[in-house]
């Protein structure tokens, strides 16, 4: 039986990740998503270019895009959907996360709870 993915990518997010990988100089293997303490709500999503994957990371692949999920963030990202949006004033990755309890007013940080493994 196949294991369910930790998180999923929208087509738009997969397109953007694939574009970043393709155009990276020096070359990268993908992007790593993680969580760090910070911001007024307590936690922030992180994204970094990955040249050397960590074998402990979870790997999400969609339409040629590769995202590595930091092992310390897995329980906070279970069921999360990563998207990429472009608006009149900003563009960037967004996260629809069922583990999010609240967000700060500025939208830069969130409060997350660990997913209940079941």
The first five atom37 places (N, CA, C, CB, O) and aatype in JSON, in Angstrom:
{
  "aatype": [20, 20, 20, 20, 20, 20, 20, 20, 20, 20, 20, 20, 20, 20, 20, 20, 20, 20, 20, 20, 20, 20, 20, 20, 20, 20, 20, 20, 20, 20, 20, 20, 20, 20, 20, 20, 20, 20, 20, 20, 20, 20, 20, 20, 20, 20, 20, 20, 20, 20, 20, 20, 20, 20, 20, 20, 20, 20, 20, 20, 20, 20, 20, 20, 20, 20, 20, 20, 20, 20, 20, 20, 20, 20, 20, 20, 20, 20, 20, 20, 20, 20, 20, 20, 20, 20, 20, 20, 20, 20, 20, 20, 20, 20, 20, 20, 20, 20, 20, 20, 20, 20, 20, 20, 20, 20, 20, 20, 20, 20, 20, 20, 20, 20, 20, 20, 20, 20],
  "atom_mask": [
    [1, 1, 1, 1, 1],
    [1, 1, 1, 1, 1],
    [1, 1, 1, 1, 1],
    [1, 1, 1, 1, 1],
    [1, 1, 1, 1, 1],
    [1, 1, 1, 1, 1],
    [1, 1, 1, 1, 1],
    [1, 1, 1, 1, 1],
    [1, 1, 1, 1, 1],
    [1, 1, 1, 1, 1],
    [1, 1, 1, 1, 1],
    [1, 1, 1, 1, 1],
    [1, 1, 1, 1, 1],
    [1, 1, 1, 1, 1],
    [1, 1, 1, 1, 1],
    [1, 1, 1, 1, 1],
    [1, 1, 1, 1, 1],
    [1, 1, 1, 1, 1],
    [1, 1, 1, 1, 1],
    [1, 1, 1, 1, 1],
    [1, 1, 1, 1, 1],
    [1, 1, 1, 1, 1],
    [1, 1, 1, 1, 1],
    [1, 1, 1, 1, 1],
    [1, 1, 1, 1, 1],
    [1, 1, 1, 1, 1],
    [1, 1, 1, 1, 1],
    [1, 1, 1, 1, 1],
    [1, 1, 1, 1, 1],
    [1, 1, 1, 1, 1],
    [1, 1, 1, 1, 1],
    [1, 1, 1, 1, 1],
    [1, 1, 1, 1, 1],
    [1, 1, 1, 1, 1],
    [1, 1, 1, 1, 1],
    [1, 1, 1, 1, 1],
    [1, 1, 1, 1, 1],
    [1, 1, 1, 1, 1],
    [1, 1, 1, 1, 1],
    [1, 1, 1, 1, 1],
    [1, 1, 1, 1, 1],
    [1, 1, 1, 1, 1],
    [1, 1, 1, 1, 1],
    [1, 1, 1, 1, 1],
    [1, 1, 1, 1, 1],
    [1, 1, 1, 1, 1],
    [1, 1, 1, 1, 1],
    [1, 1, 1, 1, 1],
    [1, 1, 1, 1, 1],
    [1, 1, 1, 1, 1],
    [1, 1, 1, 1, 1],
    [1, 1, 1, 1, 1],
    [1, 1, 1, 1, 1],
    [1, 1, 1, 1, 1],
    [1, 1, 1, 1, 1],
    [1, 1, 1, 1, 1],
    [1, 1, 1, 1, 1],
    [1, 1, 1, 1, 1],
    [1, 1, 1, 1, 1],
    [1, 1, 1, 1, 1],
    [1, 1, 1, 1, 1],
    [1, 1, 1, 1, 1],
    [1, 1, 1, 1, 1],
    [1, 1, 1, 1, 1],
    [1, 1, 1, 1, 1],
    [1, 1, 1, 1, 1],
    [1, 1, 1, 1, 1],
    [1, 1, 1, 1, 1],
    [1, 1, 1, 1, 1],
    [1, 1, 1, 1, 1],
    [1, 1, 1, 1, 1],
    [1, 1, 1, 1, 1],
    [1, 1, 1, 1, 1],
    [1, 1, 1, 1, 1],
    [1, 1, 1, 1, 1],
    [1, 1, 1, 1, 1],
    [1, 1, 1, 1, 1],
    [1, 1, 1, 1, 1],
    [1, 1, 1, 1, 1],
    [1, 1, 1, 1, 1],
    [1, 1, 1, 1, 1],
    [1, 1, 1, 1, 1],
    [1, 1, 1, 1, 1],
    [1, 1, 1, 1, 1],
    [1, 1, 1, 1, 1],
    [1, 1, 1, 1, 1],
    [1, 1, 1, 1, 1],
    [1, 1, 1, 1, 1],
    [1, 1, 1, 1, 1],
    [1, 1, 1, 1, 1],
    [1, 1, 1, 1, 1],
    [1, 1, 1, 1, 1],
    [1, 1, 1, 1, 1],
    [1, 1, 1, 1, 1],
    [1, 1, 1, 1, 1],
    [1, 1, 1, 1, 1],
    [1, 1, 1, 1, 1],
    [1, 1, 1, 1, 1],
    [1, 1, 1, 1, 1],
    [1, 1, 1, 1, 1],
    [1, 1, 1, 1, 1],
    [1, 1, 1, 1, 1],
    [1, 1, 1, 1, 1],
    [1, 1, 1, 1, 1],
    [1, 1, 1, 1, 1],
    [1, 1, 1, 1, 1],
    [1, 1, 1, 1, 1],
    [1, 1, 1, 1, 1],
    [1, 1, 1, 1, 1],
    [1, 1, 1, 1, 1],
    [1, 1, 1, 1, 1],
    [1, 1, 1, 1, 1],
    [1, 1, 1, 1, 1],
    [1, 1, 1, 1, 1],
    [1, 1, 1, 1, 1],
    [1, 1, 1, 1, 1],
    [1, 1, 1, 1, 1],
    [1, 1, 1, 1, 1]
  ],
  "atom_positions": [
    [[0.84, -1.18, 0.0], [0.0, 0.0, 0.0], [0.89, 1.24, 0.0], [-0.96, 0.0, 1.22], [1.8, 1.34, 0.82]],
    [[0.63, 2.18, -0.89], [1.42, 3.41, -0.99], [1.08, 4.36, 0.15], [1.18, 4.1, -2.35], [-0.07, 4.48, 0.56]],
    [[2.11, 5.01, 0.63], [1.93, 5.98, 1.7], [1.42, 7.29, 1.14], [3.25, 6.19, 2.46], [1.83, 7.71, 0.06]],
    [[0.53, 7.94, 1.86], [0.01, 9.25, 1.43], [1.12, 10.29, 1.55], [-1.24, 9.67, 2.27], [1.96, 10.2, 2.45]],
    [[1.13, 11.25, 0.66], [2.13, 12.32, 0.69], [1.91, 13.2, 1.91], [2.07, 13.16, -0.6], [0.78, 13.44, 2.32]],
    [[2.99, 13.68, 2.47], [2.95, 14.6, 3.61], [2.15, 15.84, 3.22], [4.39, 14.98, 4.07], [1.26, 16.28, 3.95]],
    [[2.5, 16.39, 2.05], [1.8, 17.57, 1.55], [1.69, 17.45, 0.04], [2.54, 18.88, 1.94], [2.35, 16.62, -0.58]],
    [[0.84, 18.27, -0.54], [0.63, 18.26, -1.99], [0.96, 19.63, -2.56], [-0.83, 17.86, -2.34], [1.03, 20.62, -1.84]],
    [[1.17, 19.65, -3.86], [1.45, 20.9, -4.58], [0.35, 21.15, -5.59], [2.84, 20.83, -5.29], [-0.09, 20.24, -6.29]],
    [[-0.09, 22.39, -5.67], [-1.02, 22.76, -6.75], [-0.22, 22.75, -8.05], [-1.69, 24.18, -6.49], [1.01, 22.75, -8.03]],
    [[-0.92, 22.74, -9.18], [-0.24, 22.8, -10.48], [0.61, 24.06, -10.58], [-1.26, 22.75, -11.63], [1.71, 24.03, -11.12]],
    [[0.09, 25.17, -10.07], [0.8, 26.45, -10.13], [2.08, 26.39, -9.29], [-0.11, 27.59, -9.64], [3.12, 26.89, -9.72]],
    [[2.0, 25.8, -8.1], [3.2, 25.66, -7.26], [4.21, 24.75, -7.93], [2.82, 25.11, -5.86], [5.41, 25.05, -7.94]],
    [[3.75, 23.63, -8.5], [4.66, 22.71, -9.18], [5.35, 23.41, -10.35], [3.9, 21.47, -9.68], [6.55, 23.23, -10.56]],
    [[4.6, 24.21, -11.11], [5.19, 24.96, -12.23], [6.28, 25.91, -11.74], [4.1, 25.76, -12.98], [7.35, 25.99, -12.34]],
    [[6.02, 26.62, -10.64], [6.99, 27.59, -10.11], [8.23, 26.89, -9.56], [6.35, 28.45, -9.02], [9.35, 27.34, -9.79]],
    [[8.03, 25.79, -8.82], [9.17, 25.04, -8.29], [10.02, 24.5, -9.44], [8.69, 23.87, -7.38], [11.24, 24.62, -9.41]],
    [[9.38, 23.92, -10.43], [10.09, 23.39, -11.6], [10.87, 24.5, -12.3], [9.09, 22.73, -12.59], [12.01, 24.29, -12.72]],
    [[10.27, 25.68, -12.42], [10.94, 26.82, -13.04], [12.17, 27.24, -12.22], [9.97, 28.01, -13.18], [13.22, 27.53, -12.79]],
    [[12.05, 27.27, -10.91], [13.17, 27.64, -10.05], [14.3, 26.62, -10.16], [12.71, 27.75, -8.59], [15.48, 27.0, -10.2]],
    [[13.96, 25.33, -10.21], [14.98, 24.28, -10.35], [15.68, 24.39, -11.7], [14.34, 22.87, -10.19], [16.91, 24.34, -11.77]],
    [[14.9, 24.56, -12.75], [15.44, 24.62, -14.11], [16.39, 25.8, -14.31], [14.31, 24.7, -15.12], [17.4, 25.68, -15.0]],
    [[16.06, 26.93, -13.7], [16.84, 28.15, -13.92], [17.86, 28.46, -12.84], [15.91, 29.3, -14.05], [18.49, 29.51, -12.87]],
    [[18.04, 27.56, -11.88], [18.98, 27.81, -10.79], [20.43, 27.74, -11.28], [18.75, 26.8, -9.65], [20.79, 26.87, -12.07]],
    [[21.23, 28.66, -10.8], [22.65, 28.66, -11.11], [23.4, 29.05, -9.84], [22.98, 29.63, -12.29], [23.35, 30.22, -9.46]],
    [[24.08, 28.16, -9.18], [24.36, 26.77, -9.58], [23.12, 25.89, -9.48], [25.48, 26.19, -8.7], [22.13, 26.25, -8.85]],
    [[23.18, 24.71, -10.12], [22.04, 23.8, -10.14], [21.6, 23.38, -8.73], [22.37, 22.57, -10.96], [22.41, 23.25, -7.82]],
    [[20.29, 23.16, -8.58], [19.74, 22.69, -7.32], [18.9, 21.44, -7.58], [18.89, 23.8, -6.63], [18.43, 21.21, -8.7]],
    [[18.71, 20.64, -6.52], [17.9, 19.42, -6.62], [16.43, 19.71, -6.38], [18.39, 18.38, -5.62], [15.57, 18.95, -6.83]],
    [[16.13, 20.81, -5.68], [14.75, 21.16, -5.38], [14.7, 22.21, -4.3], [13.97, 19.93, -4.95], [15.69, 22.88, -4.02]],
    [[13.53, 22.36, -3.7], [13.32, 23.32, -2.61], [12.98, 22.57, -1.33], [12.2, 24.35, -2.96], [12.29, 21.55, -1.38]],
    [[13.48, 23.06, -0.19], [13.14, 22.46, 1.1], [12.16, 23.37, 1.82], [14.42, 22.24, 1.97], [12.38, 24.58, 1.95]],
    [[11.06, 22.78, 2.29], [10.06, 23.49, 3.08], [10.25, 23.08, 4.53], [8.6, 23.19, 2.58], [10.42, 21.9, 4.85]],
    [[10.22, 24.06, 5.4], [10.35, 23.78, 6.83], [9.55, 24.78, 7.64], [11.81, 23.81, 7.26], [8.79, 25.59, 7.1]],
    [[9.72, 24.71, 8.93], [9.04, 25.59, 9.88], [10.11, 26.09, 10.86], [7.86, 24.84, 10.64], [10.98, 25.32, 11.28]],
    [[10.04, 27.36, 11.21], [10.93, 27.88, 12.25], [10.11, 28.74, 13.2], [12.11, 28.71, 11.64], [9.05, 29.26, 12.85]],
    [[10.63, 28.87, 14.41], [9.98, 29.74, 15.39], [10.25, 31.18, 15.0], [10.47, 29.45, 16.85], [11.37, 31.55, 14.64]],
    [[9.2, 32.01, 15.09], [9.38, 33.41, 14.76], [8.07, 34.08, 14.43], [10.34, 33.56, 13.62], [7.03, 33.43, 14.31]],
    [[8.13, 35.38, 14.28], [6.94, 36.16, 13.93], [6.01, 36.33, 15.11], [6.2, 35.5, 12.8], [6.21, 35.71, 16.16]],
    [[5.01, 37.16, 14.94], [4.11, 37.47, 16.06], [3.16, 36.32, 16.4], [3.32, 38.7, 15.74], [2.62, 36.29, 17.51]],
    [[2.93, 35.37, 15.47], [2.04, 34.24, 15.77], [2.81, 33.01, 16.24], [1.21, 33.89, 14.54], [2.21, 32.03, 16.66]],
    [[4.15, 33.05, 16.16], [4.95, 31.98, 16.73], [5.74, 31.11, 15.78], [4.08, 31.12, 17.48], [6.79, 30.59, 16.16]],
    [[5.27, 30.93, 14.52], [6.0, 30.08, 13.58], [5.93, 30.68, 12.18], [5.43, 28.65, 13.58], [4.98, 31.38, 11.83]],
    [[6.96, 30.37, 11.39], [7.02, 30.83, 10.01], [7.4, 29.67, 9.11], [8.02, 32.01, 9.85], [8.19, 28.8, 9.5]],
    [[6.85, 29.66, 7.9], [7.27, 28.68, 6.9], [8.63, 29.13, 6.36], [6.21, 28.54, 5.75], [8.88, 30.32, 6.22]],
    [[9.49, 28.17, 6.07], [10.78, 28.48, 5.46], [10.89, 27.75, 4.12], [11.96, 28.1, 6.4], [10.3, 26.67, 3.95]],
    [[11.62, 28.32, 3.2], [11.91, 27.68, 1.92], [13.35, 27.98, 1.57], [10.94, 28.18, 0.79], [13.8, 29.13, 1.62]],
    [[14.08, 26.93, 1.21], [15.48, 27.08, 0.85], [15.79, 26.23, -0.37], [16.39, 26.68, 2.02], [15.17, 25.18, -0.58]],
    [[16.73, 26.68, -1.18], [17.23, 25.89, -2.29], [18.04, 24.72, -1.73], [18.08, 26.75, -3.27], [18.77, 24.89, -0.75]],
    [[17.91, 23.55, -2.34], [18.62, 22.36, -1.88], [19.56, 21.89, -2.98], [17.62, 21.22, -1.5], [19.14, 21.49, -4.06]],
    [[20.85, 21.94, -2.67], [21.81, 21.39, -3.62], [22.13, 19.94, -3.27], [23.11, 22.23, -3.64], [22.28, 19.11, -4.17]],
    [[22.22, 19.63, -1.98], [22.47, 18.27, -1.5], [21.31, 17.84, -0.6], [23.83, 18.18, -0.74], [21.21, 18.32, 0.53]],
    [[20.43, 16.97, -1.07], [19.29, 16.53, -0.26], [19.76, 15.82, 1.02], [18.39, 15.59, -1.07], [20.78, 15.13, 1.02]],
    [[19.0, 16.0, 2.09], [19.22, 15.29, 3.34], [18.41, 14.0, 3.24], [18.79, 16.16, 4.6], [17.21, 14.05, 2.99]],
    [[19.05, 12.84, 3.43], [18.3, 11.58, 3.3], [17.15, 11.44, 4.3], [19.25, 10.42, 3.49], [16.28, 10.59, 4.12]],
    [[17.13, 12.27, 5.34], [16.05, 12.22, 6.33], [14.83, 13.05, 5.91], [16.55, 12.7, 7.68], [13.77, 12.92, 6.51]],
    [[14.99, 13.89, 4.89], [13.86, 14.7, 4.4], [12.84, 13.81, 3.71], [14.35, 15.79, 3.43], [13.2, 12.79, 3.11]],
    [[11.58, 14.19, 3.79], [10.52, 13.56, 2.99], [10.57, 14.23, 1.61], [9.09, 13.71, 3.67], [10.8, 15.44, 1.53]],
    [[10.37, 13.49, 0.55], [10.45, 14.03, -0.81], [9.06, 14.01, -1.43], [11.45, 13.23, -1.68], [8.39, 12.98, -1.47]],
    [[8.64, 15.17, -1.92], [7.37, 15.31, -2.63], [7.72, 15.63, -4.09], [6.45, 16.43, -1.98], [8.43, 16.6, -4.36]],
    [[7.22, 14.82, -5.02], [7.47, 15.08, -6.44], [6.13, 15.21, -7.16], [8.33, 13.95, -7.08], [5.23, 14.38, -6.99]],
    [[6.02, 16.26, -7.96], [4.8, 16.5, -8.73], [5.16, 17.19, -10.03], [3.78, 17.34, -7.91], [5.73, 18.29, -10.02]],
    [[4.83, 16.57, -11.13], [5.01, 17.18, -12.45], [6.43, 17.71, -12.66], [4.02, 18.31, -12.64], [6.61, 18.8, -13.21]],
    [[7.43, 16.95, -12.24], [8.82, 17.35, -12.43], [9.34, 18.31, -11.38], [8.97, 17.97, -13.76], [10.5, 18.73, -11.45]],
    [[8.52, 18.67, -10.42], [8.95, 19.55, -9.33], [9.3, 18.68, -8.12], [7.83, 20.6, -8.96], [8.61, 17.7, -7.83]],
    [[10.38, 19.04, -7.42], [10.79, 18.28, -6.25], [10.89, 19.2, -5.05], [12.15, 17.57, -6.51], [11.61, 20.2, -5.05]],
    [[10.12, 18.83, -4.0], [10.13, 19.58, -2.75], [10.54, 18.62, -1.64], [8.73, 20.22, -2.45], [10.01, 17.52, -1.53]],
    [[11.49, 19.05, -0.83], [11.95, 18.28, 0.31], [11.3, 18.87, 1.55], [13.52, 18.28, 0.42], [11.33, 20.09, 1.74]],
    [[10.72, 18.03, 2.4], [10.09, 18.49, 3.63], [11.05, 18.17, 4.77], [8.68, 17.82, 3.86], [11.37, 17.01, 5.02]],
    [[11.49, 19.22, 5.46], [12.39, 19.06, 6.59], [11.77, 18.11, 7.61], [12.7, 20.42, 7.24], [10.6, 18.24, 7.95]],
    [[12.56, 17.15, 8.09], [12.04, 16.12, 9.0], [11.43, 16.7, 10.27], [13.15, 15.16, 9.38], [10.53, 16.1, 10.85]],
    [[11.91, 17.87, 10.7], [11.36, 18.47, 11.93], [10.02, 19.15, 11.69], [12.35, 19.48, 12.49], [9.34, 19.52, 12.65]],
    [[9.63, 19.32, 10.42], [8.38, 20.01, 10.1], [7.25, 19.07, 9.69], [8.62, 20.99, 8.99], [6.12, 19.51, 9.52]],
    [[7.54, 17.79, 9.54], [6.56, 16.84, 9.0], [5.22, 16.88, 9.73], [7.12, 15.44, 9.06], [4.18, 16.98, 9.09]],
    [[5.23, 16.8, 11.06], [3.96, 16.77, 11.79], [3.17, 18.07, 11.69], [4.21, 16.45, 13.25], [1.96, 18.08, 11.92]],
    [[3.84, 19.16, 11.36], [3.14, 20.44, 11.2], [2.6, 20.62, 9.77], [4.08, 21.6, 11.55], [1.76, 21.48, 9.52]],
    [[3.09, 19.8, 8.84], [2.72, 19.97, 7.43], [1.84, 18.84, 6.89], [3.96, 20.08, 6.6], [1.48, 18.86, 5.71]],
    [[1.48, 17.86, 7.72], [0.62, 16.77, 7.25], [-0.69, 17.34, 6.71], [0.35, 15.76, 8.4], [-1.39, 18.08, 7.39]],
    [[-1.01, 16.98, 5.48], [-2.26, 17.43, 4.87], [-2.19, 18.82, 4.25], [-3.33, 17.42, 5.89], [-3.19, 19.32, 3.74]],
    [[-1.03, 19.44, 4.28], [-0.86, 20.81, 3.76], [-0.85, 20.81, 2.23], [0.45, 21.43, 4.31], [-0.37, 19.86, 1.61]],
    [[-1.36, 21.87, 1.65], [-1.3, 22.06, 0.2], [-0.53, 23.34, -0.08], [-2.74, 22.13, -0.43], [-0.9, 24.42, 0.38]],
    [[0.54, 23.21, -0.84], [1.36, 24.35, -1.21], [0.87, 24.9, -2.55], [2.87, 23.97, -1.28], [0.66, 24.14, -3.5]],
    [[0.7, 26.2, -2.61], [0.23, 26.86, -3.83], [1.17, 28.0, -4.16], [-1.24, 27.37, -3.68], [2.04, 28.34, -3.36]],
    [[1.01, 28.59, -5.32], [1.77, 29.77, -5.7], [0.78, 30.76, -6.29], [2.93, 29.43, -6.73], [0.04, 30.43, -7.22]],
    [[0.76, 31.97, -5.74], [-0.2, 32.95, -6.24], [0.49, 34.23, -6.66], [-1.26, 33.26, -5.17], [1.52, 34.63, -6.12]],
    [[-0.11, 34.86, -7.64], [0.36, 36.14, -8.14], [-0.82, 37.1, -8.04], [0.92, 36.04, -9.62], [-1.88, 36.87, -8.62]],
    [[-0.62, 38.19, -7.3], [-1.65, 39.21, -7.19], [-1.08, 40.52, -7.72], [-2.16, 39.37, -5.71], [0.07, 40.57, -8.16]],
    [[-1.86, 41.55, -7.67], [-1.41, 42.86, -8.13], [-0.21, 43.36, -7.33], [-2.55, 43.87, -8.05], [0.65, 44.07, -7.87]],
    [[-0.14, 43.0, -6.04], [0.88, 43.57, -5.17], [1.97, 42.61, -4.72], [0.23, 44.13, -3.98], [3.0, 43.04, -4.2]],
    [[1.77, 41.3, -4.92], [2.79, 40.36, -4.47], [2.66, 39.04, -5.2], [2.7, 40.13, -2.96], [1.63, 38.74, -5.81]],
    [[3.73, 38.26, -5.14], [3.67, 36.89, -5.63], [4.47, 36.03, -4.67], [4.22, 36.78, -7.09], [5.46, 36.48, -4.09]],
    [[4.05, 34.79, -4.51], [4.78, 33.9, -3.63], [4.02, 32.64, -3.32], [5.11, 34.61, -2.35], [2.86, 32.47, -3.69]],
    [[4.72, 31.75, -2.63], [4.12, 30.49, -2.22], [3.18, 30.72, -1.05], [5.21, 29.46, -1.86], [3.46, 31.55, -0.17]],
    [[2.08, 30.0, -1.04], [1.13, 30.04, 0.07], [0.89, 28.61, 0.54], [-0.22, 30.73, -0.37], [1.18, 27.65, -0.18]],
    [[0.38, 28.48, 1.75], [0.14, 27.16, 2.33], [-1.26, 27.1, 2.9], [1.18, 26.86, 3.43], [-1.64, 27.92, 3.73]],
    [[-2.04, 26.12, 2.43], [-3.34, 25.83, 3.03], [-3.09, 24.64, 3.95], [-4.47, 25.54, 1.92], [-2.95, 23.5, 3.5]],
    [[-3.04, 24.93, 5.24], [-2.59, 23.95, 6.2], [-3.69, 23.65, 7.23], [-1.32, 24.45, 6.9], [-4.09, 24.54, 7.97]],
    [[-4.17, 22.4, 7.28], [-5.21, 22.05, 8.25], [-4.71, 22.1, 9.7], [-5.76, 20.68, 7.95], [-5.51, 22.04, 10.63]],
    [[-3.41, 22.19, 9.89], [-2.82, 22.25, 11.23], [-2.63, 23.68, 11.72], [-1.49, 21.53, 11.24], [-2.12, 23.9, 12.82]],
    [[-3.05, 24.64, 10.91], [-2.92, 26.05, 11.3], [-4.06, 26.43, 12.25], [-2.93, 26.97, 10.04], [-5.23, 26.24, 11.94]],
    [[-3.68, 26.96, 13.4], [-4.65, 27.37, 14.41], [-5.04, 28.83, 14.19], [-4.08, 27.17, 15.82], [-6.21, 29.19, 14.32]],
    [[-4.06, 29.67, 13.88], [-4.31, 31.09, 13.63], [-3.15, 31.68, 12.84], [-4.52, 31.87, 14.97], [-2.13, 31.02, 12.63]],
    [[-3.31, 32.93, 12.42], [-2.26, 33.65, 11.7], [-2.21, 35.07, 12.23], [-2.51, 33.62, 10.16], [-3.2, 35.59, 12.74]],
    [[-1.05, 35.69, 12.09], [-0.94, 37.08, 12.53], [-1.59, 37.99, 11.5], [0.55, 37.48, 12.75], [-1.87, 37.57, 10.38]],
    [[-1.84, 39.22, 11.88], [-2.5, 40.18, 11.0], [-1.7, 40.52, 9.75], [-2.79, 41.43, 11.74], [-2.28, 40.8, 8.7]],
    [[-0.38, 40.49, 9.86], [0.45, 40.84, 8.7], [0.6, 39.68, 7.73], [1.82, 41.31, 9.17], [1.07, 39.87, 6.61]],
    [[0.22, 38.48, 8.14], [0.27, 37.32, 7.25], [1.64, 36.68, 7.13], [-0.19, 37.71, 5.92], [1.83, 35.81, 6.28]],
    [[2.59, 37.09, 7.94], [3.94, 36.55, 7.84], [4.18, 35.35, 8.73], [4.93, 37.61, 8.18], [5.12, 34.6, 8.5]],
    [[3.36, 35.14, 9.75], [3.58, 34.01, 10.64], [2.25, 33.37, 11.01], [4.34, 34.46, 11.91], [1.18, 33.96, 10.86]],
    [[2.36, 32.14, 11.5], [1.18, 31.35, 11.83], [1.38, 30.62, 13.16], [0.87, 30.34, 10.71], [2.5, 30.48, 13.64]],
    [[0.28, 30.18, 13.72], [0.34, 29.28, 14.87], [-0.09, 27.92, 14.36], [-0.58, 29.77, 16.07], [-1.16, 27.78, 13.77]],
    [[0.75, 26.9, 14.59], [0.48, 25.55, 14.09], [0.42, 24.58, 15.25], [1.55, 25.12, 13.07], [1.08, 24.77, 16.28]],
    [[-0.38, 23.54, 15.07], [-0.4, 22.42, 16.02], [0.1, 21.21, 15.25], [-1.84, 22.19, 16.63], [-0.03, 21.13, 14.03]],
    [[0.67, 20.26, 15.98], [1.1, 19.02, 15.34], [-0.12, 18.22, 14.92], [2.01, 18.19, 16.29], [-1.13, 18.2, 15.62]],
    [[-0.02, 17.57, 13.77], [-1.1, 16.7, 13.31], [-1.17, 15.49, 14.21], [-0.88, 16.28, 11.83], [-0.17, 15.04, 14.76]],
    [[-2.35, 14.97, 14.34], [-2.54, 13.74, 15.13], [-2.35, 12.58, 14.18], [-3.96, 13.69, 15.82], [-3.11, 12.41, 13.23]],
    [[-1.32, 11.77, 14.45], [-1.06, 10.61, 13.6], [-2.15, 9.58, 13.83], [0.34, 10.0, 13.89], [-2.52, 9.29, 14.97]],
    [[-2.67, 9.05, 12.74], [-3.76, 8.11, 12.93], [-3.85, 7.12, 11.92], [-5.0, 8.77, 13.0], [-4.73, 6.26, 11.97]]
  ]
}
